[in-house]
Amino acid sequence: GGADGGSSSSAGGGVGAGADFVAAWLLEPTEEAFRAVEDRQRHVTMLLNETSSELRKADAELGRHLEALGDSAGERRSSFLSSRGFGIPALAATQRELQQLQHAVRLRIADAQLRMTEQWMELGVSMADQEQVLQGLRAIQRQGALEELQALTAETCRLQSKL
């Protein structure tokens, strides 16, 4: 028996039977096997298409963030795209890069808000005028961080021209 160290027909036969089955399957493919392979190919194609679609969306968002952060020539984007790889690893790398860029945008927003406040103090802008600008900025903020950064940048440039 198998417990005393001798060979067991189920243990020895199981490995051989599995190998024999695989060999038989390769030698005599069935219609069922072809259908299974075809189904698997369809599934893999669907997953690749989904990955490609997600990557295009992430690339578009990456481009918007890079442009908002000053990469108007696209040099940083080109460099990143050439080094990130393909498929799922590229999607993961793009999502990581996008998270970093989103953080950089939030930091720039905070910096622009601080700069705007300092400019208001230097110019002696009335509270009513400040509140009017802030209301406009709150409306733009609902559109998204990139739009908010663009509006804050425009406002700080406008104020800077008065200094």
DSSP file with accessible surface (Angstrom, degrees, kcal/mol):
  #  RESIDUE AA STRUCTURE BP1 BP2  ACC     N-H-->O    O-->H-N    N-H-->O    O-->H-N    TCO  KAPPA ALPHA  PHI   PSI    X-CA   Y-CA   Z-CA
    1    1 A G      >       0   0   71      0, 0.0     5,-1.0     0, 0.0     3,-0.3   0.000 360.0 360.0 360.0 175.5    0.0    0.0    0.0
    2    2 A G  T > 5 +     0   0   47      1,-0.2     3,-1.0     3,-0.1     6,-0.1   0.802 360.0  61.5 -74.6 -28.5    0.9    3.7   -0.2
    3    3 A A  T 3 5S+     0   0  112      1,-0.2    -1,-0.2     2,-0.1     4,-0.0   0.819 100.6  52.0 -72.9 -29.9    1.3    4.1    3.6
    4    4 A D  T 3 5S-     0   0  125     -3,-0.3    -1,-0.2     3,-0.1    -2,-0.1   0.328 122.9 -96.7 -93.4  12.1    4.2    1.6    4.0
    5    5 A G  T < 5S+     0   0   72     -3,-1.0    -3,-0.1     1,-0.3    -2,-0.1   0.352  86.8 122.4  96.2 -11.0    6.4    3.1    1.3
    6    6 A G  S   <S-     0   0   39     -5,-1.0    -1,-0.3     1,-0.1     2,-0.3  -0.268  73.1 -83.3 -77.1 174.7    5.3    0.8   -1.5
    7    7 A S        -     0   0  116     -3,-0.1     2,-0.4     4,-0.0    -1,-0.1  -0.568  38.0-149.4 -83.0 142.5    3.8    2.0   -4.7
    8    8 A S     >  -     0   0   34     -2,-0.3     4,-2.6     1,-0.1     5,-0.5  -0.899  13.5-137.3-109.1 139.1    0.1    2.7   -4.8
    9    9 A S  H  > S+     0   0  112     -2,-0.4     4,-1.9     1,-0.2     5,-0.2   0.881 105.5  48.5 -66.0 -33.2   -1.8    2.2   -8.0
   10   10 A S  H  > S+     0   0   90      3,-0.2     4,-1.6     2,-0.2    -1,-0.2   0.907 115.0  43.7 -75.3 -36.6   -3.7    5.5   -7.4
   11   11 A A  H  > S+     0   0   66      2,-0.2     4,-1.2     1,-0.2    -2,-0.2   0.958 122.6  36.4 -72.0 -48.5   -0.6    7.6   -6.7
   12   12 A G  H  X S+     0   0   51     -4,-2.6     4,-1.6     1,-0.2     5,-0.2   0.914 120.6  47.5 -70.2 -40.7    1.5    6.1   -9.4
   13   13 A G  H  X S+     0   0   37     -4,-1.9     4,-3.2    -5,-0.5     5,-0.2   0.816 103.5  63.1 -72.1 -28.8   -1.3    5.8  -11.9
   14   14 A G  H  X S+     0   0   44     -4,-1.6     4,-2.1    -5,-0.2    -1,-0.2   0.935 106.9  41.9 -63.2 -44.4   -2.6    9.4  -11.2
   15   15 A V  H  X S+     0   0  118     -4,-1.2     4,-2.2     2,-0.2     5,-0.2   0.956 119.6  43.8 -68.4 -47.0    0.6   11.0  -12.5
   16   16 A G  H  X S+     0   0   30     -4,-1.6     4,-2.9     1,-0.2    -2,-0.2   0.911 112.7  52.4 -64.5 -40.3    0.9    8.7  -15.5
   17   17 A A  H  X S+     0   0   55     -4,-3.2     4,-2.6     2,-0.2    -1,-0.2   0.902 108.6  51.0 -65.3 -37.9   -2.8    9.0  -16.2
   18   18 A G  H  X S+     0   0   38     -4,-2.1     4,-2.3    -5,-0.2    -1,-0.2   0.933 112.9  45.0 -64.3 -44.0   -2.6   12.8  -16.2
   19   19 A A  H  X S+     0   0   59     -4,-2.2     4,-2.5     1,-0.2    -2,-0.2   0.902 113.6  50.3 -66.0 -41.0    0.4   12.8  -18.6
   20   20 A D  H  X S+     0   0  113     -4,-2.9     4,-2.7    -5,-0.2    -1,-0.2   0.899 109.4  51.5 -63.4 -40.0   -1.3   10.2  -20.8
   21   21 A F  H  X S+     0   0  146     -4,-2.6     4,-2.8     2,-0.2    -2,-0.2   0.931 110.7  47.7 -62.7 -44.4   -4.5   12.3  -20.9
   22   22 A V  H  X S+     0   0   79     -4,-2.3     4,-2.4     2,-0.2     5,-0.2   0.937 113.1  48.4 -62.9 -44.0   -2.6   15.4  -21.9
   23   23 A A  H  X S+     0   0   45     -4,-2.5     4,-2.1     1,-0.2    -1,-0.2   0.921 112.9  48.0 -62.6 -42.2   -0.7   13.5  -24.6
   24   24 A A  H  X S+     0   0   45     -4,-2.7     4,-2.5     1,-0.2    -1,-0.2   0.909 110.2  52.5 -64.7 -39.4   -4.0   12.0  -25.8
   25   25 A W  H  < S+     0   0  105     -4,-2.8    -2,-0.2     1,-0.2    -1,-0.2   0.908 111.3  46.5 -63.6 -39.8   -5.6   15.5  -25.8
   26   26 A L  H  < S+     0   0  114     -4,-2.4    -1,-0.2     1,-0.2    -2,-0.2   0.867 116.0  45.1 -70.8 -34.9   -2.8   16.9  -27.9
   27   27 A L  H  < S+     0   0  138     -4,-2.1    -2,-0.2     1,-0.2    -1,-0.2   0.805 124.8  31.3 -77.6 -31.1   -2.9   13.9  -30.4
   28   28 A E  S  < S-     0   0  144     -4,-2.5    -1,-0.2    -5,-0.2    -2,-0.1  -0.622  78.0-168.5-129.3  73.5   -6.7   13.9  -30.7
   29   29 A P        -     0   0   70      0, 0.0     2,-0.2     0, 0.0    -3,-0.1  -0.383  13.2-148.8 -64.1 140.3   -8.1   17.4  -30.3
   30   30 A T     >  -     0   0   70      1,-0.1     4,-2.1    -5,-0.1     5,-0.2  -0.622  26.0-110.4-106.4 167.2  -11.8   17.4  -30.0
   31   31 A E  H  > S+     0   0  143      1,-0.2     4,-2.3    -2,-0.2     5,-0.2   0.884 120.3  56.3 -61.3 -36.8  -14.4   19.9  -31.0
   32   32 A E  H  > S+     0   0  139      1,-0.2     4,-2.3     2,-0.2    -1,-0.2   0.907 105.8  50.0 -62.8 -40.7  -15.0   20.7  -27.3
   33   33 A A  H  > S+     0   0   10      2,-0.2     4,-2.5     1,-0.2    -1,-0.2   0.919 109.8  50.7 -65.6 -41.7  -11.3   21.5  -26.9
   34   34 A F  H  X S+     0   0  129     -4,-2.1     4,-2.6     1,-0.2    -1,-0.2   0.908 110.3  49.9 -62.7 -39.9  -11.4   23.8  -29.9
   35   35 A R  H  X S+     0   0  120     -4,-2.3     4,-2.8     2,-0.2    -1,-0.2   0.907 109.9  50.8 -63.9 -41.4  -14.4   25.6  -28.5
   36   36 A A  H  X S+     0   0   58     -4,-2.3     4,-2.3     2,-0.2    -2,-0.2   0.923 112.1  46.4 -63.2 -42.2  -12.7   26.0  -25.1
   37   37 A V  H  X S+     0   0   68     -4,-2.5     4,-2.6     2,-0.2    -2,-0.2   0.925 113.0  49.9 -65.7 -42.5   -9.6   27.5  -26.8
   38   38 A E  H  X S+     0   0   98     -4,-2.6     4,-2.3     1,-0.2    -2,-0.2   0.923 110.9  49.1 -62.5 -43.2  -11.8   29.8  -28.9
   39   39 A D  H  X S+     0   0   85     -4,-2.8     4,-2.3     1,-0.2    -1,-0.2   0.913 111.5  49.8 -61.7 -42.7  -13.7   30.9  -25.8
   40   40 A R  H  X S+     0   0  149     -4,-2.3     4,-2.8     1,-0.2    -2,-0.2   0.905 109.2  51.5 -64.3 -41.8  -10.5   31.6  -24.0
   41   41 A Q  H  X S+     0   0  125     -4,-2.6     4,-2.7     2,-0.2    -1,-0.2   0.910 109.6  49.9 -62.1 -41.6   -9.1   33.6  -27.0
   42   42 A R  H  X S+     0   0  132     -4,-2.3     4,-2.5     2,-0.2    -1,-0.2   0.924 111.7  48.8 -61.7 -43.5  -12.3   35.7  -27.0
   43   43 A H  H  X S+     0   0   82     -4,-2.3     4,-2.5     2,-0.2    -2,-0.2   0.929 112.2  47.4 -63.1 -45.1  -12.0   36.3  -23.3
   44   44 A V  H  X S+     0   0   54     -4,-2.8     4,-2.7     2,-0.2     5,-0.2   0.924 111.8  50.9 -63.8 -42.0   -8.3   37.3  -23.6
   45   45 A T  H  X S+     0   0   74     -4,-2.7     4,-2.5    -5,-0.2    -1,-0.2   0.917 109.7  50.7 -61.1 -42.6   -9.1   39.6  -26.6
   46   46 A M  H  X S+     0   0   85     -4,-2.5     4,-2.4     2,-0.2    -2,-0.2   0.931 111.3  48.0 -61.7 -44.1  -11.8   41.3  -24.5
   47   47 A L  H  X S+     0   0   68     -4,-2.5     4,-2.6     1,-0.2    -2,-0.2   0.904 111.4  50.1 -64.5 -40.6   -9.4   41.8  -21.6
   48   48 A L  H  X S+     0   0  108     -4,-2.7     4,-2.6     2,-0.2    -1,-0.2   0.906 110.7  49.9 -64.4 -39.7   -6.8   43.2  -23.9
   49   49 A N  H  X S+     0   0  100     -4,-2.5     4,-2.4     2,-0.2    -2,-0.2   0.903 111.2  48.8 -64.8 -41.2   -9.3   45.6  -25.4
   50   50 A E  H  X S+     0   0  102     -4,-2.4     4,-2.7     2,-0.2     5,-0.2   0.918 112.0  49.0 -63.6 -42.8  -10.5   46.8  -21.9
   51   51 A T  H  X S+     0   0   24     -4,-2.6     4,-2.5     2,-0.2    -2,-0.2   0.930 111.8  49.2 -62.3 -43.9   -6.8   47.3  -20.9
   52   52 A S  H  X S+     0   0   50     -4,-2.6     4,-2.3     2,-0.2    -2,-0.2   0.911 111.3  49.5 -62.4 -41.2   -6.2   49.3  -24.1
   53   53 A S  H  X S+     0   0   37     -4,-2.4     4,-2.1     2,-0.2    -2,-0.2   0.929 112.1  47.3 -64.6 -45.5   -9.3   51.4  -23.5
   54   54 A E  H  X S+     0   0   85     -4,-2.7     4,-2.6     1,-0.2    -1,-0.2   0.882 110.7  53.0 -63.1 -37.6   -8.3   52.1  -19.9
   55   55 A L  H  X S+     0   0   24     -4,-2.5     4,-2.8    -5,-0.2    -2,-0.2   0.910 107.2  50.9 -66.4 -40.2   -4.8   53.0  -21.0
   56   56 A R  H  X S+     0   0  148     -4,-2.3     4,-2.2     2,-0.2    -2,-0.2   0.926 112.0  47.7 -62.6 -41.7   -6.1   55.5  -23.6
   57   57 A K  H  X S+     0   0  123     -4,-2.1     4,-2.2     2,-0.2    -2,-0.2   0.931 113.5  47.0 -63.6 -45.8   -8.3   57.2  -20.9
   58   58 A A  H  X S+     0   0   10     -4,-2.6     4,-2.8     1,-0.2    -2,-0.2   0.896 110.9  52.6 -64.3 -38.5   -5.3   57.3  -18.5
   59   59 A D  H  X S+     0   0   22     -4,-2.8     4,-2.6     2,-0.2    -1,-0.2   0.900 108.7  49.8 -63.3 -41.2   -3.1   58.7  -21.2
   60   60 A A  H  X S+     0   0   59     -4,-2.2     4,-2.1     2,-0.2    -2,-0.2   0.932 113.6  45.2 -63.3 -44.6   -5.5   61.4  -22.0
   61   61 A E  H  X S+     0   0   61     -4,-2.2     4,-2.3     2,-0.2    -2,-0.2   0.900 111.5  53.3 -66.2 -39.3   -5.8   62.4  -18.3
   62   62 A L  H  X S+     0   0    0     -4,-2.8     4,-2.8     1,-0.2     5,-0.2   0.935 108.6  50.2 -60.0 -45.1   -2.0   62.2  -18.0
   63   63 A G  H  X S+     0   0   13     -4,-2.6     4,-2.5     1,-0.2    -2,-0.2   0.907 109.3  50.7 -60.8 -42.8   -1.6   64.6  -20.9
   64   64 A R  H  X S+     0   0  107     -4,-2.1     4,-2.3     2,-0.2    -1,-0.2   0.910 112.9  46.2 -61.4 -43.6   -4.1   67.1  -19.4
   65   65 A H  H  X S+     0   0    7     -4,-2.3     4,-1.7     2,-0.2    -2,-0.2   0.919 112.4  49.5 -67.5 -43.2   -2.2   67.0  -16.0
   66   66 A L  H  <>S+     0   0    4     -4,-2.8     5,-3.0     1,-0.2    -2,-0.2   0.916 111.7  49.3 -62.9 -40.4    1.2   67.4  -17.6
   67   67 A E  H ><5S+     0   0  137     -4,-2.5     3,-1.7     1,-0.2    -1,-0.2   0.926 109.6  51.3 -64.0 -42.6    0.0   70.3  -19.7
   68   68 A A  H 3<5S+     0   0   41     -4,-2.3    -1,-0.2     1,-0.3    -2,-0.2   0.816 109.5  52.1 -64.3 -27.3   -1.5   72.0  -16.7
   69   69 A L  T 3<5S-     0   0   19     -4,-1.7    -1,-0.3    -5,-0.1    -2,-0.2   0.312 131.5 -89.6 -93.8   7.4    1.8   71.6  -14.9
   70   70 A G  T < 5S+     0   0   60     -3,-1.7     2,-1.0    -5,-0.1     3,-0.3   0.582  86.4 127.8 103.9  11.0    3.8   73.2  -17.7
   71   71 A D    > < +     0   0   28     -5,-3.0     3,-1.0     1,-0.2     6,-0.2  -0.370  22.8 145.7 -94.4  56.8    4.7   70.3  -20.1
   72   72 A S  T 3   +     0   0  110     -2,-1.0    -1,-0.2     1,-0.3    -5,-0.1   0.825  68.9  53.0 -67.3 -28.9    3.3   72.2  -23.1
   73   73 A A  T 3  S-     0   0   76     -3,-0.3    -1,-0.3    -6,-0.0    -2,-0.1   0.648 106.8-127.9 -79.8 -14.2    5.9   70.8  -25.5
   74   74 A G    <>  +     0   0   19     -3,-1.0     4,-2.5    -8,-0.1     5,-0.2   0.639  66.8 132.8  79.6  15.7    5.1   67.2  -24.4
   75   75 A E  H  > S+     0   0  147      2,-0.2     4,-2.3     1,-0.2     5,-0.2   0.930  72.9  45.4 -66.8 -45.4    8.7   66.3  -23.6
   76   76 A R  H  > S+     0   0  117      1,-0.2     4,-2.5     2,-0.2    -1,-0.2   0.905 114.0  50.3 -64.9 -40.1    8.0   64.8  -20.2
   77   77 A R  H  > S+     0   0   82      2,-0.2     4,-3.0     1,-0.2     5,-0.2   0.935 110.2  49.1 -63.4 -46.3    5.0   62.9  -21.6
   78   78 A S  H  X S+     0   0   79     -4,-2.5     4,-2.0     1,-0.2    -1,-0.2   0.916 111.8  49.5 -59.3 -43.5    7.1   61.5  -24.5
   79   79 A S  H  X S+     0   0   76     -4,-2.3     4,-0.9    -5,-0.2    -1,-0.2   0.927 113.5  45.9 -62.1 -44.9    9.8   60.4  -22.1
   80   80 A F  H >X S+     0   0   29     -4,-2.5     4,-1.1     1,-0.2     3,-1.0   0.944 111.7  50.5 -64.2 -48.0    7.3   58.7  -19.8
   81   81 A L  H 3< S+     0   0   54     -4,-3.0     4,-0.4     1,-0.3     3,-0.3   0.864 108.2  53.2 -61.5 -34.0    5.5   56.9  -22.6
   82   82 A S  H 3< S+     0   0  102     -4,-2.0    -1,-0.3    -5,-0.2    -2,-0.2   0.725 116.3  38.7 -74.6 -17.4    8.7   55.6  -24.1
   83   83 A S  H << S+     0   0   87     -3,-1.0    -1,-0.2    -4,-0.9    -2,-0.2   0.497  94.8  79.9-110.5  -4.2    9.8   54.1  -20.8
   84   84 A R  S  < S-     0   0   43     -4,-1.1     9,-0.2    -3,-0.3     2,-0.2   0.637  82.9-138.7 -85.5 -14.8    6.6   52.7  -19.3
   85   85 A G        -     0   0   33     -4,-0.4     2,-0.3    -3,-0.1    -1,-0.2  -0.567  27.2 -67.2  92.9-157.4    6.2   49.4  -21.2
   86   86 A F  S  > S-     0   0  184     -2,-0.2     4,-0.8     4,-0.0     5,-0.1  -0.884  80.3  -0.3-135.9 161.4    3.1   47.9  -22.6
   87   87 A G  H  > S-     0   0   32     -2,-0.3     4,-2.2     1,-0.2     3,-0.2  -0.245 121.1  -6.8  66.3-141.2   -0.2   46.4  -21.5
   88   88 A I  H  > S+     0   0  118      1,-0.2     4,-2.7     2,-0.2    -1,-0.2   0.891 134.8  54.0 -62.8 -41.5   -1.1   46.0  -17.9
   89   89 A P  H  > S+     0   0   88      0, 0.0     4,-2.5     0, 0.0    -1,-0.2   0.915 109.9  49.5 -60.2 -36.5    2.4   47.1  -16.6
   90   90 A A  H  X S+     0   0    0     -4,-0.8     4,-2.6     2,-0.2    -2,-0.2   0.907 110.2  50.3 -66.6 -40.5    2.0   50.3  -18.7
   91   91 A L  H  X S+     0   0   22     -4,-2.2     4,-2.5     2,-0.2    -1,-0.2   0.936 112.0  47.4 -63.2 -44.4   -1.5   50.9  -17.3
   92   92 A A  H  X S+     0   0   33     -4,-2.7     4,-2.3     1,-0.2    -2,-0.2   0.929 113.2  48.0 -63.2 -43.8   -0.2   50.5  -13.7
   93   93 A A  H  X S+     0   0   14     -4,-2.5     4,-2.5    -5,-0.2    -1,-0.2   0.908 112.0  50.1 -64.3 -39.9    2.8   52.8  -14.3
   94   94 A T  H  X S+     0   0    0     -4,-2.6     4,-2.8     2,-0.2    -2,-0.2   0.911 109.7  50.1 -66.0 -41.6    0.5   55.4  -15.9
   95   95 A Q  H  X S+     0   0   92     -4,-2.5     4,-2.2     2,-0.2    -1,-0.2   0.905 111.4  49.0 -64.9 -38.6   -1.9   55.3  -13.0
   96   96 A R  H  X S+     0   0  143     -4,-2.3     4,-1.9     2,-0.2    -2,-0.2   0.935 113.1  47.1 -63.5 -45.6    1.0   55.7  -10.5
   97   97 A E  H  X S+     0   0   29     -4,-2.5     4,-2.4     1,-0.2    -2,-0.2   0.912 110.6  52.7 -62.9 -40.7    2.3   58.7  -12.6
   98   98 A L  H  X S+     0   0   20     -4,-2.8     4,-2.7     1,-0.2    -1,-0.2   0.906 106.5  52.9 -63.9 -39.9   -1.2   60.2  -12.8
   99   99 A Q  H  X S+     0   0  127     -4,-2.2     4,-2.1     1,-0.2    -1,-0.2   0.914 109.9  48.7 -61.3 -41.3   -1.5   60.0   -9.0
  100  100 A Q  H  X S+     0   0  119     -4,-1.9     4,-2.3     1,-0.2    -2,-0.2   0.908 111.9  48.7 -65.2 -39.8    1.7   61.8   -8.5
  101  101 A L  H  X S+     0   0    1     -4,-2.4     4,-2.4     2,-0.2    -2,-0.2   0.886 108.4  53.5 -68.3 -37.9    0.6   64.5  -11.0
  102  102 A Q  H  X S+     0   0   67     -4,-2.7     4,-2.2     2,-0.2    -1,-0.2   0.904 109.4  49.2 -62.0 -40.1   -2.7   64.9   -9.3
  103  103 A H  H  X S+     0   0   99     -4,-2.1     4,-2.3     2,-0.2    -2,-0.2   0.923 109.5  51.5 -64.1 -42.8   -0.8   65.5   -6.0
  104  104 A A  H  X S+     0   0   33     -4,-2.3     4,-2.4     1,-0.2    -2,-0.2   0.891 108.5  52.0 -62.6 -37.9    1.4   68.0   -7.8
  105  105 A V  H  X S+     0   0    1     -4,-2.4     4,-2.4     2,-0.2    -1,-0.2   0.933 108.5  50.4 -63.9 -44.2   -1.7   69.8   -9.1
  106  106 A R  H  X S+     0   0  136     -4,-2.2     4,-2.3     1,-0.2    -2,-0.2   0.901 110.4  50.1 -61.8 -37.9   -3.1   70.0   -5.5
  107  107 A L  H  X S+     0   0  101     -4,-2.3     4,-2.5     1,-0.2    -1,-0.2   0.916 110.3  49.6 -65.4 -40.8    0.1   71.4   -4.3
  108  108 A R  H  X S+     0   0  116     -4,-2.4     4,-2.7     2,-0.2    -2,-0.2   0.869 109.0  53.0 -65.5 -37.2    0.1   74.0   -7.0
  109  109 A I  H  X S+     0   0   11     -4,-2.4     4,-2.6     2,-0.2    -2,-0.2   0.948 110.2  47.1 -61.5 -47.5   -3.5   75.0   -6.2
  110  110 A A  H  X S+     0   0   51     -4,-2.3     4,-2.2     1,-0.2    -2,-0.2   0.918 113.1  49.2 -61.3 -41.1   -2.5   75.5   -2.5
  111  111 A D  H  X S+     0   0   81     -4,-2.5     4,-2.7     1,-0.2    -1,-0.2   0.918 111.5  48.7 -64.5 -42.6    0.5   77.6   -3.6
  112  112 A A  H  X S+     0   0    1     -4,-2.7     4,-2.8     2,-0.2    -2,-0.2   0.886 109.6  52.5 -66.7 -36.8   -1.6   79.7   -5.9
  113  113 A Q  H  X S+     0   0   81     -4,-2.6     4,-2.2     2,-0.2    -1,-0.2   0.920 111.7  46.3 -63.3 -43.1   -4.2   80.3   -3.2
  114  114 A L  H  X S+     0   0   99     -4,-2.2     4,-2.4     2,-0.2    -2,-0.2   0.934 112.8  49.3 -64.1 -45.3   -1.5   81.4   -0.8
  115  115 A R  H  X S+     0   0   87     -4,-2.7     4,-2.5     1,-0.2    -2,-0.2   0.915 110.3  51.5 -61.3 -42.0    0.0   83.7   -3.5
  116  116 A M  H  X S+     0   0    4     -4,-2.8     4,-2.5     2,-0.2    -1,-0.2   0.923 109.3  50.2 -62.1 -43.3   -3.4   85.2   -4.3
  117  117 A T  H  X S+     0   0   62     -4,-2.2     4,-2.1     1,-0.2    -1,-0.2   0.919 110.9  49.0 -62.3 -42.7   -4.0   85.9   -0.6
  118  118 A E  H  X S+     0   0   89     -4,-2.4     4,-2.4     1,-0.2    -1,-0.2   0.909 110.9  50.5 -63.0 -41.3   -0.6   87.6   -0.4
  119  119 A Q  H  X S+     0   0    5     -4,-2.5     4,-2.5     1,-0.2    -2,-0.2   0.893 107.5  53.6 -64.7 -39.4   -1.3   89.7   -3.5
  120  120 A W  H  X>S+     0   0    8     -4,-2.5     5,-2.1     2,-0.2     4,-1.3   0.916 109.9  48.0 -59.5 -43.8   -4.7   90.7   -2.1
  121  121 A M  H  <5S+     0   0  137     -4,-2.1     3,-0.3     2,-0.2    -2,-0.2   0.924 112.1  48.7 -64.2 -43.0   -3.0   92.0    1.1
  122  122 A E  H  <5S+     0   0  135     -4,-2.4    -1,-0.2     1,-0.2    -2,-0.2   0.876 118.1  40.5 -63.6 -37.0   -0.3   93.9   -0.9
  123  123 A L  H  <5S-     0   0   58     -4,-2.5    -1,-0.2    -5,-0.2    -2,-0.2   0.573 105.7-126.6 -88.1 -11.6   -3.0   95.5   -3.1
  124  124 A G  T  <5 -     0   0   63     -4,-1.3    -3,-0.2    -3,-0.3     2,-0.1   0.889  36.3-171.3  66.6  41.8   -5.4   96.1   -0.3
  125  125 A V      < -     0   0   35     -5,-2.1    -1,-0.2    -6,-0.2    -2,-0.0  -0.426  25.0-111.1 -69.2 135.2   -8.3   94.4   -2.1
  126  126 A S     >  -     0   0   56     -2,-0.1     4,-2.4     1,-0.1     5,-0.2  -0.258  18.5-117.6 -66.6 155.9  -11.6   94.8   -0.3
  127  127 A M  H  > S+     0   0  146      1,-0.2     4,-2.7     2,-0.2     5,-0.2   0.863 115.6  55.9 -60.4 -36.9  -13.3   91.9    1.4
  128  128 A A  H  > S+     0   0   72      2,-0.2     4,-2.0     1,-0.2    -1,-0.2   0.926 109.4  45.3 -64.1 -42.2  -16.3   92.2   -1.0
  129  129 A D  H  > S+     0   0   83      2,-0.2     4,-2.1     1,-0.2    -2,-0.2   0.900 112.7  51.2 -68.3 -38.9  -14.0   91.9   -4.0
  130  130 A Q  H  X S+     0   0   36     -4,-2.4     4,-2.7     1,-0.2    -2,-0.2   0.934 109.9  49.6 -61.8 -45.4  -12.2   89.0   -2.4
  131  131 A E  H  X S+     0   0   78     -4,-2.7     4,-2.4     1,-0.2    -2,-0.2   0.882 108.2  53.5 -63.4 -37.5  -15.5   87.2   -1.7
  132  132 A Q  H  X S+     0   0  132     -4,-2.0     4,-1.8     2,-0.2    -1,-0.2   0.931 111.1  45.6 -63.0 -44.4  -16.6   87.7   -5.3
  133  133 A V  H  X S+     0   0   30     -4,-2.1     4,-2.5     1,-0.2    -2,-0.2   0.927 112.0  52.1 -63.8 -44.0  -13.4   86.1   -6.6
  134  134 A L  H  X S+     0   0   53     -4,-2.7     4,-2.5     1,-0.2    -2,-0.2   0.887 106.7  53.0 -62.5 -38.4  -13.7   83.3   -4.1
  135  135 A Q  H  X S+     0   0  115     -4,-2.4     4,-1.8     2,-0.2    -1,-0.2   0.929 110.4  47.8 -62.6 -42.6  -17.3   82.6   -5.2
  136  136 A G  H  X S+     0   0   36     -4,-1.8     4,-2.0     1,-0.2    -2,-0.2   0.912 111.7  50.2 -63.5 -40.6  -16.2   82.3   -8.8
  137  137 A L  H  X S+     0   0   18     -4,-2.5     4,-2.7     1,-0.2    -2,-0.2   0.877 106.8  54.6 -66.6 -36.8  -13.4   80.0   -7.8
  138  138 A R  H  X S+     0   0   99     -4,-2.5     4,-1.2     2,-0.2    -1,-0.2   0.897 107.8  50.3 -63.4 -38.7  -15.7   77.8   -5.9
  139  139 A A  H  < S+     0   0   43     -4,-1.8     4,-0.4     1,-0.2     3,-0.3   0.919 113.4  45.2 -64.8 -41.5  -17.9   77.4   -8.9
  140  140 A I  H >X S+     0   0   50     -4,-2.0     3,-1.8     1,-0.2     4,-0.8   0.874 103.3  65.1 -70.1 -34.5  -14.9   76.5  -11.0
  141  141 A Q  H >< S+     0   0   98     -4,-2.7     3,-0.9     1,-0.3    -1,-0.2   0.851  93.2  61.7 -57.6 -33.9  -13.6   74.1   -8.3
  142  142 A R  T 3< S+     0   0  197     -4,-1.2    -1,-0.3    -3,-0.3    -2,-0.2   0.737  96.7  60.5 -65.7 -22.4  -16.6   71.9   -8.9
  143  143 A Q  T <4 S-     0   0  130     -3,-1.8    -1,-0.3    -4,-0.4     2,-0.2   0.772 121.6 -79.7 -75.6 -28.2  -15.4   71.3  -12.5
  144  144 A G    <X  -     0   0   25     -3,-0.9     4,-2.1    -4,-0.8    -1,-0.3  -0.682  38.3 -79.9 144.0 166.0  -12.2   69.8  -11.3
  145  145 A A  H  > S+     0   0   40      1,-0.2     4,-2.7    -2,-0.2     5,-0.2   0.864 121.3  53.8 -66.2 -38.1   -8.7   70.4  -10.0
  146  146 A L  H  > S+     0   0   15      2,-0.2     4,-2.3     1,-0.2    -1,-0.2   0.917 110.3  47.0 -65.7 -40.9   -7.2   71.3  -13.4
  147  147 A E  H  > S+     0   0   48      2,-0.2     4,-2.5     1,-0.2    -1,-0.2   0.892 111.8  51.6 -65.9 -38.9   -9.8   73.9  -14.1
  148  148 A E  H  X S+     0   0   17     -4,-2.1     4,-2.7    -8,-0.2     5,-0.2   0.929 109.7  49.1 -63.7 -44.0   -9.3   75.3  -10.6
  149  149 A L  H  X S+     0   0    8     -4,-2.7     4,-2.6     1,-0.2     5,-0.2   0.928 110.9  50.4 -61.7 -42.7   -5.6   75.5  -11.1
  150  150 A Q  H  X S+     0   0  144     -4,-2.3     4,-2.3     1,-0.2    -1,-0.2   0.926 112.5  46.5 -61.6 -44.8   -6.1   77.3  -14.4
  151  151 A A  H  X S+     0   0   20     -4,-2.5     4,-2.4     2,-0.2    -1,-0.2   0.908 113.2  48.6 -65.4 -43.0   -8.4   79.8  -12.9
  152  152 A L  H  X S+     0   0    1     -4,-2.7     4,-2.8     2,-0.2     5,-0.2   0.900 110.8  51.1 -64.0 -40.1   -6.1   80.5   -9.9
  153  153 A T  H  X S+     0   0   61     -4,-2.6     4,-2.3    -5,-0.2    -2,-0.2   0.926 110.8  48.5 -63.2 -43.5   -3.2   80.9  -12.2
  154  154 A A  H  X S+     0   0   61     -4,-2.3     4,-2.3    -5,-0.2    -2,-0.2   0.916 112.8  48.5 -61.9 -42.7   -5.1   83.4  -14.3
  155  155 A E  H  X S+     0   0   25     -4,-2.4     4,-2.7     2,-0.2    -2,-0.2   0.919 111.2  48.4 -66.1 -43.6   -6.2   85.3  -11.2
  156  156 A T  H  X S+     0   0    3     -4,-2.8     4,-2.5     1,-0.2    -1,-0.2   0.886 112.2  50.1 -67.4 -33.2   -2.7   85.5   -9.7
  157  157 A C  H  X S+     0   0   78     -4,-2.3     4,-2.0    -5,-0.2    -2,-0.2   0.908 110.5  50.1 -67.1 -41.2   -1.4   86.7  -13.1
  158  158 A R  H  X S+     0   0  101     -4,-2.3     4,-0.6     1,-0.2    -2,-0.2   0.936 114.1  44.5 -61.1 -45.4   -4.1   89.4  -13.2
  159  159 A L  H >X S+     0   0    2     -4,-2.7     3,-1.1     1,-0.2     4,-0.7   0.890 109.3  56.3 -66.4 -39.4   -3.2   90.5   -9.7
  160  160 A Q  H >< S+     0   0  108     -4,-2.5     3,-1.1     1,-0.3    -1,-0.2   0.879 100.3  58.6 -61.4 -35.4    0.5   90.4  -10.4
  161  161 A S  H 3< S+     0   0   95     -4,-2.0    -1,-0.3     1,-0.3    -2,-0.2   0.739 104.1  53.0 -66.8 -20.2    0.1   92.8  -13.3
  162  162 A K  H <<        0   0  124     -3,-1.1    -1,-0.3    -4,-0.6    -2,-0.2   0.598 360.0 360.0 -87.3 -16.2   -1.4   95.3  -10.8
  163  163 A L    <<        0   0   83     -3,-1.1   -40,-0.0    -4,-0.7   -44,-0.0  -0.412 360.0 360.0 -78.2 360.0    1.6   95.1   -8.5
